[in-house]
Amino acid sequence: MRIFEMMSACFNILMLGWLILGKHKPQRGLLIGFGVSAAFVLMQWLIEGMRWQILPVHAITLVPLLIVAVRYIPRREEAPRKASRLKLGLICIFAVFYCFLAVALPLALPVIKFDKPSGPYKIGTVTYHWKDEKREEGYAPQSGDKRELMIQIWYPADSKAKGERAPYVSNADIFAQGYGQALHMPKMLFTSIGFIKTNAIENAAISDQEPTYPVLIFSHSLNGVKNQNTFQIEQLVSQGYIVVGIDHTYNSTVSLFPDGRVVHFVPQESNAIEDLDRLNMVWVEDAKFVLDQVEELANHDPNLRFTGRMDLNNIGMFGHSFGGATTTQMLMTDPRIKAGINMDGGLYGKLRIPEEGVNKPFLMMSADDTLAGTQNMSDANIASQGTTRAELDQFFADTLARYEHVAVGGNYWLKINKMKHMGFSDMYMISPLFEWMEGVNVKKVHGLINDYSLDFFNHYLKQQPSKLLEKNIGEHSEYSLERG
């Protein structure tokens, strides 16, 4: 809960207790209680913004007014009767139950707050709309449309940079609808994302502390978004990296273009491995095109922000799930990518990792739940995916067989215990219910992901000594780290 939400909840619960248990409730006291409570509601609405999850708390504000109104209703004169203990007890039970639900709702669907990154740099961000005139959009309703991508770049900002923190999403209503469709849940459960602020400042001046900064390309999961790993992106940027996030249009949860066009996720007709391999080729072309545009920005940025400020000799890439698969393919096919991290991505795409390995610095991160295949999946869960256990077992067997050479050639494979696939993104932060249902300690695993991501890129792109990778090979309580 946010500050004024907590203040309002605490005052209203105390006031409700007084209204039920207090022996004397003078009209003046009732009106003062209403006034103070209403002031908290007003401040919360003006400063933090109103959301439906807090309305049950605010409803208590009206109780003193109702009591005052009831007193003005004409009634026959009767001797005052003392409320029975049973009646008082039932009222107390109802009040406790109501207060529990009123407080639980905003706690279960909170406005999350991203931790302040640990690095020395502030964070700036800017968004671009790029069109690839050389490629047609295969998903477009009419032929001739070109492939368009929304891009967000985060960069180290000047230490004196000031301004409003950038919102997590640009349009809460559209993104809430997208998340609802992606997770097959009501849209209203995701409306709080509209109140989330990041640590980035829009259009801030880039920091002059270093002449250039290494560049990292980020590719999201299938049905994800370019900023789905804000927990990780902000940490990397605060340590002196420029991160370029791609929205893979029609394969992202939602892409919102400057002219108001909204493109939602279009499901694949088939999720067979062969079809995923073909789709990945589109994503690889997206990444190559984005890299071309990044090179143009580095050479001549119309806004002068990135001209001469991107270290194009040290470019890395990281991605989650299908974006991790894209990272692996880019590492093997594009010489500009010097190092890459695949976070729990099946190795889909045109190429297989050869017996001698990737031959470039590569870190594979996997959730133990993913590596377990169908072992932890119920029959109902499998049936909901429109498949059978035997078919899904074969799918996992074929997919995991491609992992054989991931660590060969001195590369790394980090396997995280008590981890689920979506734990590599911001998703489980949206509600503690996700964290509880999936059994993932989000704060702990995100810290682990950030530590190893930073150590990996610092070592291979900034040529700094490794602090973790070389020292922690082997089995640990929270993870295991293998080196080929």
N, C-alpha and C positions, 0 to 999 in steps of 0.2 A: 504493500500500500504506500501511496505517496504521502508526504508530510501532512497536508491539510485533510486528506482522507482519514489519516490516523487520528488527527485532532478531532475531527467531526465525529468519528466513530466512538472515541473515548468519552467525549462530552455527552453524546446522545445516550450511550449505554448507562452512564452514571445518572443522567437526568431521568431515564426510564425507571431505574431502580428507585429513585426518590419518588417518582409519581406513583409507583406501586406500593412501596413500603412506608413512605412518609405519612405521619399522622396528620400533620397540618400542611395544607397546600394553599396558601393564600393566593388570591388572584394576581397580586403583584408579582409573586414569585413565579407563577406560571407564565406570565407575560415576559418576565426577564429571561426565563429559561428558553422560551421561544425565540426571543430576540438574539440571544447569544448563539443558539444553535443555527438560526437563520444566517447570522453573520459568518459562521464557519462555512455554511453551504455556499454563500455568495463568494467568499474568498477562494474557496476551492474551485468554483466554477470559473472565476475570472483569472486565477493564477495558473491552475493546473489543467482546466478544461473538464467539462462534465462527461461522464461515461455511464452507461446504464448499469454497470456492475455495482456502483456505489449507491444507487437509488434506494434500495431497502434501508440503508443506514440513514439516508436523508429523510425517509418517510417518518422516522421517529420525531423529527422536528415539528410535525403537525399535531402530535399528541397533546401538548399543553393547550393549543388552540381548541381542540375538540372538547377538552374538559371544560374550558371556559364557556364554549358554546352550549354545552349540555346544561350548565348551571343556569342559563338564561331561558331554558325551556320551561314553560309553566307546568307545575305539577301540584297534585293535591297535597295539602300539608299532612305529613305523617311524622310520627316520631322517628328520629334517625335510628337506623338499625346498623349494628356492627356487622361487618362482613364476616361470614363464616370462615373458619380456617381452611375448609375444603376448597371454597371458592378462591380464597387468597392463594392457596397452594397451586391450584390449577392455573391461575393467572401468572404466577411466578414461573411455572414450568413452561408455559407458552412463551413468556417473555425471554427466558433463557434460550429456548429453542430458536426463536425468531432472531435474537441477537447473534447466536452462533451462525445461522445461515447468512445473516446480513454481513458479517465480518468474513466468513469463509468465501463468499462469492468474489470479492475483489482480491482476496489472497490467492484463490485458485486461478484467477484470470488477471494477473497483475500487469502493471506497466513496468516492464523489465528495465533494468539499468545496467549498461555495460560498464565493466570495471575500467577504471582509469589505466591506460597502458603504462607499462613500466619504463619505457624508453625516454630519452631526453627530448624528443621532438614532439611538437604539437602536430595536429593532423589537419590537412586541407583536403577538400574533395571537389571534383568537378565532373559533370556528366556530358557525354557526347552522343550524337546520333550519326552513325556512319552507314553509308550505302556502298555495297560492292557492285559496281557497274558491270563487272565481268561475270557475275553469276545470277542466274534466274532463281526466284524463290519457288521451290517445289511445292510448298504448302499453299501458295497464294490462290485465291479463287479464280483469278484470271491470268492468262499467260502473259509473259513480258515483264511482270513485276520483278524487280531486283531484290536481292537479299539485303535486308536492313537489320542492323544490330544496335541496341542500346548499350552504351559502355559507361562505366563509372571508374574514375581514376582517383586513388587516394595517394597523397604525397606528404613528405615532411614539410611542415609549415613553419613560417617565421615565428620566432619566440615571442614577438610582439603582436602576433595575429589575434584579433578580437572579432567577435561576432556571434550570432546565434548558432547553436549547435544544429547540425543538419538532422532532419528527421530520418528515421529508419526506412520509411516508405514514403513515396511522393503523393500517393492517394490512398488513404486508409480504406475507403469503401471498396475500391477496385481490388486492392490486395487482399482484403479480408475475404472477399468473394473467391479470389483465386486460391487462398489457403483452404477455405472451406471445401472447394471442389477437389483439391489435391488430396485432402485427408478424409473426404466423405463425411464432413461434419457441418453443423450449422454455421453460417457466415458470422452470426452474432458472437460466436466464441472467440473470434479473432479481431474484433473491432478495436481492442486496446492497442494493437500495433500502431495505430495512428498517433498515439501519444508518446511513443518511444523516441528518445533522442539519442544520437550517437555522440562520440567524442570529436567528430570532425566538424570543421568550419567550412562552409561553402565558399568557394572562390578566394580562399586565403592566399596570401603571397607565399611562394615557395621559400624554404629556408636557404640561407646563404652559408650555412655552417660548413657544408661540403660542396665542392665544385660540381660533382655529379653523384647520382644515386643509382644503385642497381635496380633493375626492373623485374617485377614478377607478374606473370599473367595468371589470372584465376579463372577456372572453369567450374561452373556449378554442377549439381547433380541433375539427372533427368527429372523434370518437374520442380526444379529449384529456381533460384534467382541469383543475380550477380553479387548481391550483398549478403547472401545466406551465411557466410562465415565472417561476419563482422568481428566476432570475438578474436579471431585469428588475424584478420587483415589489419585491424587497428594496432595490434601488438607489433606486427612486422613493420608497419609504417613508422611507428614511434621509435623504432630502432634504425631507421635510415634506409627504408626501401620505398620505391614507387610501385604500387599495386594497381593493375589494370583488370577490372572485373568485366566479364562478358555475359550479356543476356543472350542465350541461344534461342532466337525467336521461334515460336511455335513449340519449342521443347522446354521453355521456361514456364514457371507457374503463370506469370503474366509479364508482358512487355508493354510499357506505356510510352508512346511516342510523343514528341513535342507538339504535334498537330492535333493531339487528343485521341488518336487511334489506339485502341486497346486490343492486344492479341493475347488470348488465353492459350493454355496448354492444349495441344492436340495429341491424344493418345495414339500410340503405335497400333496398327492393326494386328501386329504379331510381335511378341517379345522373344521369338526364337533367336538363338545366338547369331545365326547368319544375318538376320534382319538388324540386330544391334550392331553387328560389324559394319553393315552398309550405312546405317545412320551415323556411326562414329566418323565416317569419312567426311560428312557434312560439317561436323564439329571441328575436325582438324582443319578444314578449309576456313572455317570461321576464325580459328586461332591464328592461322597464317596471315589472313587478311588483316586482323587486328594488329599483328606484329608489323605488318607493312605500314599501317596507319601510325603506329607508335614511332616508327623510324621517321616518318614525315614530320610528326610533332617535334621530335628531338632535333630535327634539322631546321625546321621553320614552323614554329607555333605562331599562328596569327595573333594570339594573345600574349606572346613572348614569355609565357610561364615556363614551358618545358624546353625551349630552344637551348641546346647545349647543356642541359641539366640531367639528361638520362644517360646512364652508363650502358651503352649498347653492346659493350664487350662482355658484360656480365648480366645476362638475362636468364631468369629461372622461370619455372612454371609449377603450379600446384592446383589440384582439383579434387573434388569430392565425388565419389561414385562414378557416374558416367564422365564427369569432368576429370576424374582421376585417370580413367581409361584414355581420355583425350590427351592428358599430360604425357602418359607413357608413349603414345603414338608420336606426339610432337618431339619428344626426346630422341626418338629413333629416326625421325625423318627430317627435322629442321635443324640445321647446324647452328642457328642462332640461339637455341635453347641449350644452356650449358649444364643445368641441373634441374631435377624435377622430383616432386612429391606426389604420390598417388594415395589418397585417403580412402581406403576401402572400396576401390573401384575394380570391378571385373575387367579383365584385360581384353576388352573388345576392340575391334578395329582391323585394319588391313594386315598388319604385321604381327608376328609372334616374337616374343623375346627369344633370341637365339641361345644356343647352349653356352656360348661364351659370355652371355649377359648383355646388358644394354650398352656397355662401353662408354657410359657417361655416369656421373654421380646420380644415384637414384635411391630414394627412400620410399619403401612401401609400408603403409600403415594399414593394419587390419583389425577389425573387431572380432573377438573370439566367437561371438554369436554368428557372424557371417561365415567364418571358417567351419562352423559346426553344421552347415547346410540345413537340413530339415529336422535335425535332432530336437531342436527347441520349439518347433512349430506344431501347433495343434492341427487336428484334421479339419476343424472348422476354418482355421486361418488359411489353410491350403485350398480348401474348397472355395473360399471367397475370392481367390485369385483365378478361379475358373480352370483349375488343373487338378491333377492327382498327385499323391505322394510319390508314386513311381516316376512320373514324368518330371517332377521337380527334383527328385534325387538325381536323375540323369542330367538335368540342366546344371545342377551344382557340380556334379562330377566332371562334366565337360568344361565348365567355367574354371574350377579350381585346378584342373590339370594344366592350365596355362600359366599357373603361378610357379612352376617347377624351377625356373631359372631367374626369379626376380632378384635374388641377392648375389648371384654369381658375379665374379669379377670385382669383389671388394665392396659391393653395395649392401644396403641394410634392409631388414624386414622387422618392423616393430609391431608386435601383436599385443593388443591391449585387452586385459582381462575385465570381465563384467562390463562389456561394452556392446552397444548396438549400432547398427548402421547409421542412423540419423544422429547419433551422438557426436559425429564429426562436424555437425553444423550448429546453427543457433536454435534449431527447432525445439529441442527439449527445454530451452530457457523460457519459451513462451508461457508455459504453465508448469508448476511443480508437479501437477498430476501426471504429465508425460514422464518426468524424471522418476516419479514413484512407480508408475505402471511398468516402465521399462527396466527399473532397477539399475539405473546409471547415475553415478555421482558426477553430475555435469561439471561442477567447478573443478573437481580433481582431474577429470580426463581432459578438459579444455586446457588446464595448466600443463599437463603432460604433452599435449599436441603442440602447444605454443613453444614450450621449452625445446622440444626436438626439432620443430620446424626452423626456429631461429638458429639453433646450433648448426643445423645442416646447411642452411643458406649462408650463414656467416663464414663457415669453413670453406665452402666451394665457390662463393661469389665475392666474398670480401677477403678471402685468404687468411682468415683468423684461425688460431689453433682451436681444435674441437674440445669442448668442455664436457660433453656428455657421450657422444657416439662411441668414442674409443674406450671410454672408461666403464661403460655399462653393458657390455656384451654379456649375454647369458640370461638366466631366469631370475625374475624378481616377483614380488607379491602382486604388483599391479600390472606388470607387463613382462614380456620377454623380448630381447633384442638379438637378432641374428645377423652375422656378417658373413658373406660368401667368400 
